[in-house]
Amino acid sequence: MRLAHPLLAGVILAACACSSSNPTSPSSGATLSVMLKDSPFSDAKALLVTFSEVSAHASGGDFMRVPFATAPLASSGATSRTCDLKKLTTAQDVLGTGPLPAGHYTQLRLIVASAVIYFDNATTGTACAPTIAAPAGRNAAVDIPSGEVRLNREFDLSSGGTSILLDFDGDQSVRETGNGRFMMTPVIGIVSVH
């Protein structure tokens, strides 16, 4: 992974000119799926990032949690989800999916609980799971001063469901601070809403 040296301000904000068929608060049930991918990076073999919450803010209401995805794409009460960003440079995986009231939403919120960078070996298995076994070899914990990321992008959740693809830019998010220490300021952009 090529590490960014200047301190980066957290979030890429994306504007949206979404049509609003229902500009009022959420009402009936629908499914929201939040997908995750990563921009390419090269120096690390693995970067495990654990999320403790994914939620969407209902227009005129509160944040509502999106259940974490578990095999096979159904929630079973998982309290976190770990993704190996290195495996998401050529693929995408489901971060969270589940029922929320249909309606208009103003933003997404992700909470990053922890991150560890691995230099010698890759992980095995899927890119995202409730837990991922740590590979052997050199590693370093990544400090996360503020793990909360808010993505200001309005969208409508219809009864047919909505899927949002996020790009977690590991290359811009992690920087070396000296003495073998690393810091993460999560940089996440919304690629698409459909």
N, C-alpha and C positions, 0 to 999 in steps of 0.2 A: 504494500500500500504506500503510495506517495503521500507523505504527511504534510498537511498545510501548516505553514509557519505563522502567518498573521492570525491574530484572534478574530474569529468569524462571528458575526452577530447571528444568532440562532436560525431563524426559519426563513425559507424562501416563501414569500407570500405571492399567491397567484390570484389574479382577478378573474371573475367569471361573469359572463353575460348569459346566465342560465335563464330559460323561460320558466315562469312560475305559473303552473296550472292551479296551484293551491297555495296562495301566499299566506294563509292563516297557519295557526299552530297545528302540529301533527295531530291526526285523528285516528285513522284505521291502521291495521297492521300491514307491514311490508318487510322485505329483507334487505339489509345493508351489508355488503361485502367490502372489506378493506383489504386490498392486495398490496404487496410490497416487492420492490425490486431495488437494485443498487447500481449506481454508476460504476464503471470499471475502476479497479485499483490493483496495484501489483506487489507491493513490498511484503505484505503479510500473507500467510497461508490460510488464516481464518480470523474472523472478527465476530465473536459471539455477542449479540446485543439482546438483553432480556427486557421485554416490555411488561409493565404491570397493569397498564390500563389503555384501552382505546375507547373513546367516547365521542358522541356527536351532539352538538348544541342545537336544540330545537328552537326555532324562531319564537320569541316571546316566552320561552320556557327555560328549562335547565339542561345540563349535560345528561345524556343517557348512555350508559355503558353498552358497547358492542361486545358480545361474548367472544372470547378467544376461540379460534378454530382448533379443533382436535380431529383426529382421524375418525370417521370420514367426513370432514367438514361440518361437524355438528358439535355444539358446545356440551361439555359434560362438567361444567363448573370449574374449569381450569382458571387459576388465579394469575398466571403469567404465560408468556410465550417467548421462546428464544429463537432467534434467527441468526444463521451464519451469513453475514453480508457478502462474503466472498463467493458463496454459492448462488447469490442472487444477481451476479453481474451478467449472467447469460440466461436467467430464468426469472420467474416471479412466483410467489407463494402467497397463500392466504394468511393474513395476520388475524383478522377477526371477521366473523359473519354471524348474523342472527336477526331475529325480528325486532323491529322498532316501529313506532307509529308512522304511518305515511304522512307526509307534509313537507314543509320547508325547513331547512337546516342552514345555519350560518357558519359553522366551523367544525373542524375535527380537533380532538386533543389526544395526544399520545404521551404516556409517561414512560420514560426509559429508566429502568431500575438499576441496571448494571451493564458493564461491557468489559470484555477481556480480549486482548489481541494476542495471536499465536504466530510465531515466526518460523517454526520448523516443520510442522505437519498440518495437513488438512483434516477436517472432520469427516466422519462417514455418515451415511444416511441422508435424510431429507434436509432441505434448507431451513425449514421452520418446524418446530415441534414444542410440546410443553417443556421438555428438557432435551438438551443435546450434550452428549458425552464430550468432555474436553480432550483434545488431542495431546499427545505427549510432546515434550520439548519446551523450549524457551517460550515464556509468555509474560505479559504484563497487564495488571489491572489498569483500567482506564477510568480516571476521575471524571465525574459528571456533575459539574457545579449546579446546573439546573436541568433536571431531566424532563421538565414539562415542555412540550412542543405544541403550539397552537397553529393550526393551518386555517387561515381566513379565506375560505372558499365556500360560497353559498351553493347549495344544491337542493333539488327536490327529490324526495324519496317517494316513488310511486308504488302503487299496489303490485306492479310487476317486478319491483325490486330495483336496486341501484348498486353498481359496482364502482369503486374508486380505486385507482392505481396510484400508489405513492412511490417516489424515488428517494431512498435514503442515500445521500451522497457521503459514503464513508470516507472518501478521499478528502473532502472539504470539512468533514465533521471532526476528524481526529488529528491532533498535532502532538508532536513530541515537545515536552517542556524542559527536558534536561535530566541528567542522572537516571536515564532509563524510565522516566515517568511519562505518562501520556494523559491528555485531557480531551474530552469530547464535548463539543458544542453541536448538538444534533442539527444538521441541515437536511431538511426533508421538503420535497416539493410534490405538488399534486400534478401527475402526468395527465390523467384523464378521469372523467366522470361520465358514466353511461349506465 
